[in-house]
């Protein structure tokens, strides 16, 4: 697998997802009940030449409750009624802060995050070429993302908005990826540490009386860490106000546990005002065995303390047909409200047969 594709899978960026799906060709109504309520991440980049009504009906028959789907605004208007007629919730899956867009890069290069080395992700994206990140501390960036979410909430056919890449760039990659990039990230290194743009530095300086660039050990300064967590939390909770005003749900794909999310990507998702959370509990990325799915799920559920439900995200390429049911059972044992599969397009007949 190419570097670009592997990191893209890590963070659920779905530019390469296709519309095809090896679902069961027919659904047997005598089938036993599914092990859990299921959700799926999926894509509809091209809505032509696909029997979406049949596809959605098959998913519903297999126990799927809702779909987190990438499409255009026009696509959502087309697919929404079809999903609803099948009894599915449909949520627009959007990439929030990872934004390598030529027009935005040219018009607003100052919007992009800056490393402790002083390099902007507009010109020097870390890891892979598409890793350009908007800075959530900037008012203009929050307005830019809010405008996009507002437009989507006006689409009557959608039930909700699903946020992905709602974080800072990875200051530390999951340990399972270090060897692929010839890295040892045993601490926070300057080239991967964000954001030190002028707005972040000035805002933090006004709050704490120090420029974060002057910190001897910025990775050990709790106020500076919290500032980055809060920059994302503030954006999410502003979006929650918008979605609530338009009677839409707000959900998010996040890193697997509260501790990992804070440490690796500056997400403090237990403080977000969501309707549900979908942590990516991809055990192989962390060199853990399948039982870790239960441990990670429980950590999230306990930290949330009933604030909103958690749906454990499972990474299908890391699971065999024989252990998919075991993975589901581990998640449920950890307290998950249900399961989310990445991704629907590779859930073939044998996978579904094990859990329905």
C-alpha positions as a Markdown table, in Angstrom:
| # | Residue | x | y | z |
|---|---|---|---|---|
| 1 | Unk | 0.0 | 0.0 | 0.0 |
| 2 | Unk | 1.3 | 3.5 | -0.9 |
| 3 | Unk | 2.1 | 5.9 | 1.9 |
| 4 | Unk | -0.6 | 8.3 | 0.8 |
| 5 | Unk | -3.3 | 5.7 | 0.9 |
| 6 | Unk | -2.3 | 4.3 | 4.2 |
| 7 | Unk | -2.3 | 7.6 | 6.0 |
| 8 | Unk | -5.6 | 8.4 | 4.3 |
| 9 | Unk | -7.1 | 5.2 | 5.7 |
| 10 | Unk | -5.7 | 6.1 | 9.1 |
| 11 | Unk | -7.7 | 9.3 | 9.3 |
| 12 | Unk | -10.7 | 8.1 | 7.3 |
| 13 | Unk | -10.1 | 10.4 | 4.4 |
| 14 | Unk | -12.1 | 8.8 | 1.7 |
| 15 | Unk | -11.0 | 10.3 | -1.5 |
| 16 | Unk | -10.2 | 6.9 | -2.9 |
| 17 | Unk | -13.4 | 5.1 | -1.9 |
| 18 | Unk | -15.4 | 3.7 | -4.7 |
| 19 | Unk | -19.2 | 3.3 | -5.0 |
| 20 | Unk | -19.2 | -0.4 | -5.5 |
| 21 | Unk | -20.2 | -2.7 | -2.7 |
| 22 | Unk | -20.1 | -6.5 | -2.5 |
| 23 | Unk | -23.2 | -6.9 | -0.4 |
| 24 | Unk | -25.4 | -9.9 | -0.3 |
| 25 | Unk | -27.3 | -10.2 | -3.5 |
| 26 | Unk | -30.4 | -11.0 | -1.6 |
| 27 | Unk | -31.5 | -10.6 | 2.0 |
| 28 | Unk | -33.2 | -13.5 | 3.8 |
| 29 | Unk | -35.9 | -12.2 | 6.0 |
| 30 | Unk | -35.5 | -15.4 | 8.2 |
| 31 | Unk | -32.0 | -14.3 | 9.1 |
| 32 | Unk | -31.4 | -14.0 | 12.8 |
| 33 | Unk | -31.2 | -10.6 | 14.4 |
| 34 | Unk | -27.9 | -8.7 | 14.0 |
| 35 | Unk | -25.5 | -8.6 | 16.9 |
| 36 | Unk | -25.8 | -4.9 | 17.2 |
| 37 | Unk | -27.0 | -1.7 | 15.6 |
| 38 | Unk | -24.7 | -1.0 | 12.7 |
| 39 | Unk | -23.5 | 2.1 | 10.9 |
| 40 | Unk | -21.2 | 2.3 | 7.9 |
| 41 | Unk | -18.8 | 4.8 | 6.4 |
| 42 | Unk | -19.3 | 4.9 | 2.7 |
| 43 | Unk | -18.9 | 7.1 | -0.4 |
| 44 | Unk | -21.1 | 8.3 | -3.2 |
| 45 | Unk | -18.7 | 10.4 | -5.2 |
| 46 | Unk | -20.6 | 9.4 | -8.4 |
| 47 | Unk | -24.3 | 8.6 | -8.0 |
| 48 | Unk | -24.8 | 7.5 | -11.6 |
| 49 | Unk | -25.4 | 3.9 | -12.6 |
| 50 | Unk | -25.9 | 2.7 | -9.0 |
| 51 | Unk | -29.1 | 1.2 | -7.7 |
| 52 | Unk | -29.0 | 3.2 | -4.6 |
| 53 | Unk | -32.5 | 2.2 | -3.5 |
| 54 | Unk | -31.6 | -1.4 | -3.6 |
| 55 | Unk | -28.3 | -0.9 | -2.0 |
| 56 | Unk | -29.8 | 1.0 | 0.9 |
| 57 | Unk | -32.5 | -1.6 | 1.3 |
| 58 | Unk | -29.9 | -4.3 | 1.5 |
| 59 | Unk | -28.0 | -2.4 | 4.2 |
| 60 | Unk | -31.2 | -1.9 | 6.3 |
| 61 | Unk | -32.0 | -5.6 | 6.0 |
| 62 | Unk | -28.5 | -6.4 | 7.3 |
| 63 | Unk | -29.1 | -4.4 | 10.5 |
| 64 | Unk | -27.6 | -1.1 | 9.4 |
| 65 | Unk | -29.2 | 1.9 | 11.1 |
| 66 | Unk | -27.4 | 4.8 | 9.5 |
| 67 | Unk | -24.9 | 5.7 | 6.9 |
| 68 | Unk | -22.1 | 8.2 | 7.1 |
| 69 | Unk | -21.6 | 9.1 | 3.5 |
| 70 | Unk | -19.5 | 11.4 | 1.4 |
| 71 | Unk | -21.1 | 13.1 | -1.6 |
| 72 | Unk | -21.9 | 16.5 | -3.1 |
| 73 | Unk | -24.7 | 18.7 | -1.9 |
| 74 | Unk | -26.7 | 17.7 | -5.0 |
| 75 | Unk | -25.9 | 14.0 | -4.2 |
| 76 | Unk | -27.2 | 14.4 | -0.7 |
| 77 | Unk | -30.5 | 15.8 | -2.0 |
| 78 | Unk | -30.8 | 12.8 | -4.4 |
| 79 | Unk | -29.7 | 10.1 | -2.0 |
| 80 | Unk | -31.5 | 11.4 | 1.1 |
| 81 | Unk | -35.0 | 10.3 | 0.2 |
| 82 | Unk | -33.8 | 6.9 | -0.9 |
| 83 | Unk | -32.0 | 6.3 | 2.3 |
| 84 | Unk | -35.0 | 7.4 | 4.4 |
| 85 | Unk | -37.4 | 5.2 | 2.4 |
| 86 | Unk | -35.2 | 2.2 | 3.4 |
| 87 | Unk | -35.4 | 3.3 | 7.1 |
| 88 | Unk | -31.8 | 4.6 | 7.3 |
| 89 | Unk | -30.4 | 7.7 | 8.8 |
| 90 | Unk | -28.2 | 9.6 | 6.4 |
| 91 | Unk | -25.4 | 11.9 | 7.6 |
| 92 | Unk | -23.1 | 14.0 | 5.5 |
| 93 | Unk | -19.5 | 12.9 | 6.1 |
| 94 | Unk | -17.2 | 15.9 | 5.7 |
| 95 | Unk | -13.5 | 16.5 | 6.0 |
| 96 | Unk | -13.3 | 19.5 | 8.3 |
| 97 | Unk | -9.8 | 20.8 | 8.9 |
| 98 | Unk | -7.6 | 18.9 | 6.5 |
| 99 | Unk | -8.0 | 21.1 | 3.5 |
| 100 | Unk | -5.5 | 21.0 | 0.7 |
| 101 | Unk | -7.6 | 23.1 | -1.8 |
| 102 | Unk | -5.8 | 25.1 | -4.5 |
| 103 | Unk | -8.2 | 28.0 | -4.3 |
| 104 | Unk | -8.0 | 28.3 | -0.5 |
| 105 | Unk | -4.2 | 27.8 | -0.5 |
| 106 | Unk | -3.8 | 30.6 | -3.0 |
| 107 | Unk | -6.3 | 33.0 | -1.4 |
| 108 | Unk | -5.6 | 32.4 | 2.3 |
| 109 | Unk | -2.2 | 30.7 | 2.9 |
| 110 | Unk | -2.3 | 32.4 | 6.4 |
| 111 | Unk | -5.2 | 30.1 | 7.4 |
| 112 | Unk | -2.9 | 27.1 | 7.6 |
| 113 | Unk | -1.3 | 25.7 | 10.6 |
| 114 | Unk | 2.4 | 26.3 | 11.3 |
| 115 | Unk | 4.9 | 23.9 | 13.0 |
| 116 | Unk | 7.2 | 24.7 | 15.9 |
| 117 | Unk | 9.9 | 24.8 | 13.2 |
| 118 | Unk | 8.0 | 27.7 | 11.6 |
| 119 | Unk | 6.9 | 25.8 | 8.5 |
| 120 | Unk | 3.3 | 26.2 | 7.2 |
| 121 | Unk | 1.3 | 23.1 | 6.1 |
| 122 | Unk | 0.3 | 25.3 | 3.2 |
| 123 | Unk | 3.8 | 24.8 | 1.8 |
| 124 | Unk | 5.3 | 22.0 | 3.8 |
| 125 | Unk | 2.7 | 19.4 | 4.7 |
| 126 | Unk | 4.0 | 16.7 | 7.0 |
| 127 | Unk | 4.0 | 13.0 | 6.2 |
| 128 | Unk | 2.2 | 13.2 | 2.9 |
| 129 | Unk | 1.4 | 15.9 | 0.3 |
| 130 | Unk | -2.3 | 16.4 | 1.2 |
| 131 | Unk | -1.7 | 17.0 | 4.9 |
| 132 | Unk | -2.4 | 20.8 | 4.8 |
| 133 | Unk | -4.4 | 21.8 | 7.9 |
| 134 | Unk | -6.6 | 24.8 | 8.6 |
| 135 | Unk | -6.0 | 26.5 | 12.0 |
| 136 | Unk | -9.2 | 26.3 | 14.2 |
| 137 | Unk | -7.9 | 29.2 | 16.4 |
| 138 | Unk | -8.5 | 31.6 | 13.5 |
| 139 | Unk | -12.0 | 33.2 | 13.4 |
| 140 | Unk | -12.0 | 33.1 | 9.6 |
| 141 | Unk | -11.4 | 29.4 | 9.5 |
| 142 | Unk | -14.2 | 28.7 | 12.0 |
| 143 | Unk | -16.5 | 30.8 | 9.8 |
| 144 | Unk | -15.4 | 28.9 | 6.7 |
| 145 | Unk | -16.2 | 25.6 | 8.3 |
| 146 | Unk | -19.4 | 26.9 | 9.9 |
| 147 | Unk | -20.6 | 28.2 | 6.5 |
| 148 | Unk | -20.1 | 24.7 | 5.0 |
| 149 | Unk | -22.0 | 23.0 | 7.8 |
| 150 | Unk | -24.8 | 25.6 | 7.6 |
| 151 | Unk | -25.3 | 24.9 | 3.9 |
| 152 | Unk | -25.6 | 21.2 | 4.6 |
| 153 | Unk | -28.0 | 21.7 | 7.5 |
| 154 | Unk | -30.4 | 23.4 | 4.9 |
| 155 | Unk | -30.6 | 20.1 | 3.0 |
| 156 | Unk | -33.9 | 18.7 | 4.2 |
| 157 | Unk | -33.0 | 15.2 | 3.2 |
| 158 | Unk | -30.0 | 15.0 | 5.6 |
| 159 | Unk | -30.4 | 13.8 | 9.2 |
| 160 | Unk | -27.1 | 15.0 | 10.4 |
| 161 | Unk | -23.5 | 16.1 | 9.8 |
| 162 | Unk | -20.5 | 13.8 | 10.5 |
| 163 | Unk | -17.2 | 15.5 | 11.1 |
| 164 | Unk | -13.9 | 13.9 | 10.1 |
| 165 | Unk | -10.4 | 15.3 | 10.4 |
| 166 | Unk | -11.7 | 17.5 | 13.1 |
| 167 | Unk | -8.3 | 17.9 | 14.8 |
| 168 | Unk | -4.8 | 19.0 | 14.4 |
| 169 | Unk | -2.2 | 17.1 | 12.4 |
| 170 | Unk | -0.7 | 14.0 | 14.0 |
| 171 | Unk | 2.0 | 15.2 | 16.4 |
| 172 | Unk | 2.7 | 11.5 | 16.9 |
| 173 | Unk | 1.6 | 8.7 | 14.5 |
| 174 | Unk | 0.2 | 5.5 | 15.9 |
| 175 | Unk | 3.1 | 3.2 | 16.6 |
| 176 | Unk | 2.1 | 0.8 | 13.9 |
| 177 | Unk | 3.0 | 3.4 | 11.3 |
| 178 | Unk | 6.5 | 4.3 | 12.5 |
| 179 | Unk | 8.3 | 1.8 | 10.5 |
| 180 | Unk | 6.5 | 2.6 | 7.3 |
| 181 | Unk | 7.8 | 6.2 | 7.5 |
| 182 | Unk | 11.2 | 5.3 | 9.1 |
| 183 | Unk | 10.3 | 7.3 | 12.2 |
| 184 | Unk | 10.7 | 6.9 | 15.9 |
| 185 | Unk | 8.2 | 9.3 | 17.5 |
| 186 | Unk | 9.0 | 8.7 | 21.1 |
| 187 | Unk | 8.2 | 12.4 | 21.9 |
| 188 | Unk | 6.8 | 15.5 | 20.3 |
| 189 | Unk | 9.3 | 16.7 | 17.6 |
| 190 | Unk | 9.2 | 20.3 | 16.3 |
| 191 | Unk | 8.4 | 19.4 | 12.7 |
| 192 | Unk | 5.2 | 17.6 | 13.7 |
| 193 | Unk | 4.1 | 20.0 | 16.5 |
| 194 | Unk | 1.3 | 22.4 | 15.5 |
| 195 | Unk | 0.1 | 25.2 | 15.6 |
| 196 | Unk | 2.5 | 28.1 | 16.1 |
| 197 | Unk | 0.9 | 30.5 | 13.7 |
| 198 | Unk | 0.8 | 34.2 | 14.6 |
| 199 | Unk | -2.8 | 34.0 | 15.8 |
| 200 | Unk | -2.2 | 31.0 | 18.1 |
| 201 | Unk | 1.0 | 32.6 | 19.5 |
| 202 | Unk | -0.7 | 36.0 | 20.1 |
| 203 | Unk | -3.8 | 34.6 | 21.6 |
| 204 | Unk | -2.0 | 32.2 | 23.9 |
| 205 | Unk | 0.4 | 35.0 | 24.9 |
| 206 | Unk | -2.5 | 37.2 | 25.9 |
| 207 | Unk | -3.9 | 34.4 | 28.0 |
| 208 | Unk | -0.8 | 33.1 | 29.6 |
| 209 | Unk | 1.8 | 35.9 | 29.3 |
| 210 | Unk | 4.3 | 33.8 | 27.2 |
| 211 | Unk | 5.0 | 33.1 | 23.6 |
| 212 | Unk | 4.7 | 29.3 | 23.1 |
| 213 | Unk | 7.8 | 29.5 | 20.9 |
| 214 | Unk | 9.7 | 30.5 | 24.1 |
| 215 | Unk | 8.7 | 27.4 | 26.1 |
| 216 | Unk | 11.6 | 25.2 | 26.8 |
| 217 | Unk | 9.4 | 22.1 | 26.8 |
| 218 | Unk | 6.2 | 23.0 | 25.0 |
| 219 | Unk | 5.1 | 19.3 | 25.2 |
| 220 | Unk | 5.1 | 19.5 | 29.0 |
| 221 | Unk | 3.2 | 22.8 | 29.3 |
| 222 | Unk | -0.3 | 21.9 | 30.2 |
| 223 | Unk | -1.7 | 25.3 | 29.4 |
| 224 | Unk | -0.3 | 25.2 | 25.9 |
| 225 | Unk | -1.6 | 21.6 | 25.4 |
| 226 | Unk | -5.0 | 22.7 | 26.6 |
| 227 | Unk | -5.0 | 25.7 | 24.3 |
| 228 | Unk | -4.8 | 23.4 | 21.3 |
| 229 | Unk | -7.4 | 21.0 | 22.7 |
| 230 | Unk | -9.7 | 23.9 | 23.3 |
| 231 | Unk | -9.2 | 25.4 | 19.8 |
| 232 | Unk | -10.8 | 22.3 | 18.3 |
| 233 | Unk | -13.5 | 22.0 | 21.0 |
| 234 | Unk | -14.6 | 25.5 | 20.4 |
| 235 | Unk | -15.1 | 24.9 | 16.7 |
| 236 | Unk | -17.0 | 21.7 | 17.3 |
| 237 | Unk | -19.3 | 23.3 | 19.9 |
| 238 | Unk | -20.0 | 26.2 | 17.6 |
| 239 | Unk | -21.0 | 23.7 | 14.9 |
| 240 | Unk | -23.2 | 22.0 | 17.4 |
| 241 | Unk | -25.2 | 25.2 | 17.9 |
| 242 | Unk | -25.7 | 25.5 | 14.1 |
| 243 | Unk | -26.8 | 21.8 | 13.7 |
| 244 | Unk | -29.1 | 22.1 | 16.7 |
| 245 | Unk | -30.8 | 25.2 | 15.4 |
| 246 | Unk | -31.6 | 23.3 | 12.2 |
| 247 | Unk | -32.7 | 20.1 | 14.0 |
| 248 | Unk | -29.8 | 18.1 | 12.6 |
| 249 | Unk | -27.6 | 15.7 | 14.5 |
| 250 | Unk | -23.8 | 16.3 | 14.9 |
| 251 | Unk | -21.4 | 13.3 | 15.1 |
| 252 | Unk | -17.7 | 12.9 | 14.6 |
| 253 | Unk | -15.0 | 10.3 | 13.7 |
| 254 | Unk | -12.2 | 10.5 | 16.3 |
| 255 | Unk | -9.1 | 8.8 | 17.5 |
| 256 | Unk | -9.8 | 5.6 | 19.5 |
| 257 | Unk | -9.6 | 6.7 | 23.2 |
| 258 | Unk | -9.7 | 10.0 | 25.0 |
| 259 | Unk | -6.0 | 9.7 | 26.0 |
| 260 | Unk | -4.8 | 8.7 | 22.6 |
| 261 | Unk | -6.8 | 11.4 | 20.9 |
| 262 | Unk | -5.3 | 14.1 | 23.2 |
| 263 | Unk | -1.8 | 12.8 | 22.8 |
| 264 | Unk | -1.7 | 12.2 | 19.1 |
| 265 | Unk | -4.0 | 14.7 | 17.5 |
| 266 | Unk | -5.1 | 17.3 | 20.1 |
| 267 | Unk | -8.7 | 16.0 | 20.3 |
| 268 | Unk | -10.5 | 16.3 | 23.6 |
| 269 | Unk | -13.7 | 14.8 | 22.4 |
| 270 | Unk | -15.3 | 14.1 | 25.7 |
| 271 | Unk | -15.9 | 17.9 | 25.9 |
| 272 | Unk | -17.7 | 18.1 | 22.6 |
| 273 | Unk | -21.4 | 18.7 | 22.3 |
| 274 | Unk | -22.3 | 15.8 | 20.0 |
| 275 | Unk | -25.2 | 13.5 | 19.4 |
| 276 | Unk | -22.9 | 10.5 | 19.1 |
| 277 | Unk | -19.2 | 9.7 | 18.7 |
| 278 | Unk | -17.6 | 7.2 | 16.3 |
| 279 | Unk | -14.0 | 6.4 | 17.5 |
| 280 | Unk | -11.8 | 4.6 | 15.1 |
| 281 | Unk | -10.8 | 1.6 | 17.2 |
| 282 | Unk | -8.3 | 0.2 | 14.7 |
| 283 | Unk | -6.3 | -2.2 | 16.9 |
| 284 | Unk | -3.7 | -3.0 | 14.3 |
| 285 | Unk | -2.6 | 0.7 | 14.0 |
| 286 | Unk | -1.6 | 0.5 | 17.7 |
| 287 | Unk | 0.0 | -3.0 | 17.5 |
| 288 | Unk | -2.7 | -4.3 | 19.8 |
| 289 | Unk | -4.6 | -7.6 | 19.5 |
| 290 | Unk | -8.4 | -7.8 | 18.9 |
| 291 | Unk | -9.3 | -7.8 | 22.6 |
| 292 | Unk | -8.0 | -4.2 | 22.8 |
| 293 | Unk | -11.3 | -3.2 | 21.1 |
| 294 | Unk | -13.1 | -3.9 | 24.3 |
| 295 | Unk | -10.5 | -1.9 | 26.4 |
| 296 | Unk | -10.5 | 1.1 | 24.1 |
| 297 | Unk | -14.3 | 1.1 | 23.9 |
| 298 | Unk | -14.7 | 1.0 | 27.7 |
| 299 | Unk | -12.3 | 3.8 | 28.2 |
| 300 | Unk | -14.4 | 6.0 | 25.9 |
| 301 | Unk | -17.7 | 5.0 | 27.4 |
| 302 | Unk | -16.6 | 5.6 | 30.9 |
| 303 | Unk | -15.0 | 9.0 | 30.1 |
| 304 | Unk | -18.3 | 10.1 | 28.4 |
| 305 | Unk | -20.4 | 8.9 | 31.4 |
| 306 | Unk | -23.6 | 8.9 | 29.4 |
| 307 | Unk | -23.1 | 12.3 | 27.7 |
| 308 | Unk | -23.8 | 10.7 | 24.3 |
| 309 | Unk | -23.6 | 7.2 | 22.8 |
| 310 | Unk | -20.4 | 5.7 | 21.4 |
| 311 | Unk | -20.3 | 3.5 | 18.3 |
| 312 | Unk | -17.0 | 1.6 | 18.0 |
| 313 | Unk | -15.4 | 1.9 | 14.6 |
| 314 | Unk | -13.9 | -1.3 | 13.2 |
| 315 | Unk | -11.3 | -1.5 | 10.5 |
| 316 | Unk | -12.4 | -4.3 | 8.2 |
| 317 | Unk | -8.9 | -4.8 | 6.5 |
| 318 | Unk | -7.5 | -5.8 | 9.9 |
| 319 | Unk | -10.3 | -8.4 | 10.5 |
| 320 | Unk | -10.8 | -11.8 | 9.0 |
| 321 | Unk | -14.2 | -13.3 | 8.2 |
| 322 | Unk | -13.6 | -15.6 | 11.2 |
| 323 | Unk | -13.0 | -12.9 | 13.8 |
| 324 | Unk | -15.4 | -10.1 | 12.8 |
| 325 | Unk | -18.1 | -11.4 | 15.2 |
| 326 | Unk | -15.5 | -11.5 | 18.0 |
| 327 | Unk | -14.6 | -7.9 | 17.3 |
| 328 | Unk | -18.2 | -6.8 | 17.5 |
| 329 | Unk | -18.7 | -8.7 | 20.7 |
| 330 | Unk | -15.6 | -7.1 | 22.2 |
| 331 | Unk | -17.0 | -3.7 | 21.4 |
| 332 | Unk | -20.3 | -4.4 | 22.9 |
| 333 | Unk | -18.7 | -5.8 | 26.0 |
| 334 | Unk | -16.9 | -2.5 | 26.3 |
| 335 | Unk | -20.3 | -0.7 | 26.4 |
| 336 | Unk | -20.6 | 0.4 | 22.8 |
| 337 | Unk | -24.1 | 1.5 | 21.6 |
| 338 | Unk | -23.3 | -0.2 | 18.3 |
| 339 | Unk | -20.7 | -0.7 | 15.6 |
| 340 | Unk | -19.4 | 1.4 | 12.7 |
| 341 | Unk | -17.6 | -0.4 | 9.8 |
| 342 | Unk | -14.9 | 1.1 | 7.7 |
| 343 | Unk | -15.9 | 0.7 | 5.1 |
| 344 | Unk | -19.2 | -0.5 | 3.6 |
| 345 | Unk | -17.6 | -1.1 | 0.1 |
| 346 | Unk | -15.4 | -3.9 | 1.4 |
| 347 | Unk | -17.9 | -5.7 | 3.6 |
| 348 | Unk | -18.5 | -8.7 | 1.4 |
| 349 | Unk | -21.0 | -11.5 | 1.8 |
| 350 | Unk | -18.9 | -13.6 | 4.2 |
| 351 | Unk | -18.3 | -10.7 | 6.6 |
| 352 | Unk | -22.0 | -9.9 | 6.8 |
| 353 | Unk | -23.0 | -13.5 | 7.2 |
| 354 | Unk | -20.9 | -13.7 | 10.5 |
| 355 | Unk | -22.7 | -10.8 | 12.2 |
| 356 | Unk | -26.3 | -11.0 | 11.0 |
